[in-house]
Amino acid sequence: MKVLALVAGAACVAIQVHGEPSWTERARVDALGRAIVWQRPPTPIESADLASTPGALPEEIRCRFRVEPLNGTTPKFECELPDGEVVKVKYSGAEPHGEVAASRLLRALGFGADVVWFARRVRCYGCPYFPYPTLTMVSLIGAEKIFARGLDYDSAVDFEWAAVERKYPGEKIETPEGRGWAFHELARVPTASRVHADALMLLSVFLAHWDNKSENQRLVCLSGASGRDGRCARPLAMLQDLGGTFGPRKTDIDGWRRAPIWKDRASCTVTMKTLPHGGATFVDTKISEKGRRFLADRLTRLSDAQIEALFRGARFDRHDGTIPAWTALFKSRVRAIASGPACRP
């Protein structure tokens, strides 16, 4: 990282003030019960480019730092692009690798996910040298406004090979009681398609998506609703914040190898109880035969070259293991889903 002087006028920062979510819990439950979880991808799976992210911006991103403390432990911050769009930047640790790969895979298969990619350089104007710990301390003492007034927008900090996240389009369905949805909810509500819901739960086990607290899944309204207390016309249930994947220590090849696909193959019961947090919101679930076949059919369409591109594009070899080793393990886990007898009803 380095500080760069810029010929630009100083400007004040806008502090984002979050209003209370205006959806009711009744509307959220109704939306989840009718939500789609899969749509036919615009590009056939066999032709998907897993080395890059459609919708990504150029390799060098320029943005303005926002005083917006974030949860979790991975170093990150929010940054405003010249057109006003706000992106999340994760600049260190194992999590960005898993998030880039998992989001690309989900989108290629037809499931909802944010657009996440590695930018060669993020140039953040007004950034402190260590934005995440700085924001954490500022937030603890409630000094956000004072801190914002002292930011220097005539200088910038560069972050090399940082992960940049653009949100999936659509209004978030959130309530004053909480955000997102839990897997134990998905297991018991009908949704638009039980087959697709089963496939999504099985894919989550495949990825070892263990950090699945409710706010790491998102419910989105893809089209308008008839008032906030009304019904969302077209809701989508999707995964977000996918950094806790590919192993219990995040992008952990040995841990991913040990993470089971099936608790009991004969009944097609899946579990995450061996992963951190004892599976969090994920409860032991029986996957239907149609759900298993639906996911297996899509995963088996991926070629070796596509799988290699997935891990190379997410820079897995810069963190843990080699690209051939990750590719072989991916294929092994696909075989565990695609092979064997039909699931018992």
Long-range contacts (C-beta under 8 A, 24 or more apart in sequence): 1-129, 1-157, 1-158, 1-159, 1-160, 2-157, 2-158, 3-129, 3-155, 3-156, 3-157, 4-123, 4-155, 4-156, 4-158, 5-154, 5-155, 6-125, 6-154, 6-155, 6-156, 8-125, 8-153, 8-154, 10-152, 10-153, 10-154, 11-64, 11-153, 12-148, 12-149, 13-64, 13-65, 13-66, 13-67, 13-126, 13-148, 13-151, 13-153, 14-66, 15-67, 15-144, 15-145, 15-148, 16-66, 16-67, 16-68, 20-176, 21-172, 21-174, 21-175, 21-176, 21-179, 22-228, 23-173, 23-174, 23-175, 23-228, 24-175, 24-228, 24-229, 25-175, 25-177, 26-229, 27-173, 27-175, 27-225, 27-228, 27-229, 27-230, 27-231, 27-232, 28-173, 28-174, 28-175, 28-181, 28-219, 29-189, 30-231, 30-232, 31-173, 31-219, 31-221, 31-231, 31-232, 31-235, 32-181, 32-185, 32-186, 32-189, 32-191, 32-219, 32-235, 32-237, 33-189, 33-190, 33-191, 34-190, 34-191, 34-192, 34-231, 34-235, 35-191, 35-192, 35-219, 35-235, 35-236, 35-237, 36-191, 36-192, 36-193, 36-196, 36-234, 36-235, 36-236, 36-237, 37-111, 37-112, 37-191, 37-192, 37-193, 37-196, 37-197, 37-199, 37-200, 37-236, 37-237, 37-238, 38-109, 38-110, 38-111, 38-193, 38-196, 38-199, 38-200, 39-110, 39-112, 39-236, 40-110, 41-107, 41-108, 41-109, 41-110, 43-108, 45-108, 45-109, 45-110, 45-298, 45-301, 45-302, 46-301, 46-302, 46-303, 48-108, 48-302, 48-306, 49-309, 50-104, 50-105, 50-108, 50-302, 50-306, 50-307, 50-309, 50-310, 50-313, 51-309, 51-310, 51-312, 51-313, 52-117, 52-313, 53-100, 53-103, 53-104, 53-115, 53-116, 53-117, 54-107, 54-115, 55-115, 55-166, 56-115, 56-117, 56-119, 56-164, 56-166, 57-81, 57-119, 57-164, 57-166, 59-119, 59-120, 59-121, 60-119, 60-120, 60-121, 60-122, 60-123, 61-87, 61-89, 61-119, 61-121, 61-122, 61-123, 61-164, 62-123, 62-125, 62-156, 63-87, 63-89, 63-122, 63-123, 63-124, 63-125, 64-124, 64-125, 64-126, 64-153, 65-124, 65-125, 65-126, 65-127, 65-128, 65-131, 65-151, 67-135, 67-138, 67-144, 67-147, 67-148, 67-151, 68-135, 69-135, 69-136, 69-138, 69-139, 69-144, 70-132, 70-135, 71-215, 72-241, 74-132, 74-243, 75-130, 75-131, 75-132, 75-133, 76-131, 76-132, 77-124, 77-127, 77-131, 77-132, 77-135, 79-122, 79-124, 79-127, 85-166, 87-164, 87-165, 87-166, 88-164, 88-165, 89-122, 89-124, 89-159, 89-162, 89-163, 89-164, 89-165, 90-162, 90-163, 90-165, 90-243, 91-122, 91-131, 91-159, 91-162, 91-163, 93-250, 94-243, 94-249, 94-250, 94-251, 94-252, 94-319, 94-320, 95-163, 95-243, 95-244, 95-250, 95-251, 96-162, 96-163, 96-243, 97-246, 97-250, 97-251, 97-314, 97-315, 97-316, 97-318, 97-319, 98-242, 98-243, 98-244, 98-245, 98-246, 98-250, 98-251, 98-314, 99-163, 99-165, 99-241, 99-242, 99-243, 99-245, 100-163, 100-313, 100-314, 100-315, 101-245, 101-246, 101-310, 101-311, 101-313, 101-314, 101-316, 102-207, 102-209, 102-239, 102-242, 102-245, 102-246, 103-242, 104-310, 104-313, 104-314, 105-207, 105-310, 106-203, 106-238, 106-239, 106-242, 108-302, 109-203, 109-295, 109-298, 109-299, 110-298, 111-200, 111-203, 111-238, 111-239, 112-168, 112-218, 112-220, 112-236, 112-237, 112-238, 112-239, 113-168, 113-238, 113-239, 113-240, 113-242, 114-165, 114-166, 114-167, 114-168, 114-240, 115-165, 115-166, 115-167, 115-168, 116-163, 116-164, 116-165, 116-166, 116-242, 117-163, 117-164, 118-161, 118-162, 118-163, 118-164, 118-313, 118-314, 118-315, 119-161, 119-162, 119-163, 119-164, 120-160, 120-161, 121-158, 121-159, 121-160, 121-161, 121-162, 122-158, 122-159, 122-162, 122-164, 123-156, 123-157, 123-158, 124-156, 124-157, 124-158, 124-159, 125-153, 125-155, 125-156, 126-151, 126-152, 126-153, 126-155, 126-156, 127-156, 127-157, 128-157, 129-157, 131-157, 161-315, 168-218, 168-220, 168-236, 168-238, 168-240, 169-220, 169-222, 170-220, 170-221, 170-222, 170-236, 171-220, 171-221, 172-218, 172-219, 172-220, 172-221, 173-219, 173-220, 173-221, 173-232, 173-235, 174-219, 178-214, 178-215, 179-214, 179-215, 179-218, 180-213, 180-214, 180-215, 180-216, 180-217, 180-218, 180-219, 180-240, 181-214, 181-217, 181-218, 181-219, 181-237, 182-212, 182-213, 182-214, 182-217, 182-281, 183-212, 183-217, 183-280, 183-281, 183-282, 183-283, 183-285, 184-281, 184-282, 184-283, 185-281, 186-217, 186-237, 187-283, 187-285, 191-237, 194-288, 194-291, 195-288, 195-290, 195-291, 195-294, 196-291, 196-294, 197-237, 197-291, 198-285, 198-287, 198-288, 198-290, 198-291, 198-292, 198-294, 199-291, 199-292, 199-294, 199-295, 199-298, 200-237, 200-239, 201-270, 201-282, 201-285, 201-287, 201-291, 202-270, 202-287, 202-291, 202-292, 202-295, 202-337, 203-295, 204-239, 204-272, 204-282, 205-261, 205-270, 205-271, 205-272, 205-282, 206-261, 206-295, 206-299, 206-333, 206-334, 206-337, 207-242, 207-245, 207-246, 208-245, 208-246, 208-247, 208-248, 208-255, 208-256, 208-259, 208-272, 208-275, 209-239, 209-242, 209-244, 209-245, 210-244, 210-245, 210-248, 210-272, 210-275, 210-276, 210-277, 210-279, 210-280, 210-282, 211-241, 211-243, 211-244, 211-276, 211-277, 211-280, 212-244, 212-272, 212-279, 212-280, 212-281, 212-282, 213-277, 213-280, 213-281, 214-281, 215-241, 216-240, 216-241, 216-242, 216-244, 244-276, 246-316, 248-275, 248-276, 251-316, 251-319, 251-320, 252-320, 253-320, 253-321, 253-325, 253-326, 253-329, 256-329, 256-333, 257-329, 261-333, 261-336, 261-337, 262-336, 265-340, 266-341, 266-344, 267-343, 267-344, 268-292, 268-343, 268-344, 286-343, 287-343, 288-343, 289-342, 289-343, 289-345, 292-337, 292-343, 295-337, 296-334, 296-337, 296-338, 299-334, 299-337, 299-338, 300-334, 300-338, 302-334, 304-331, 307-331
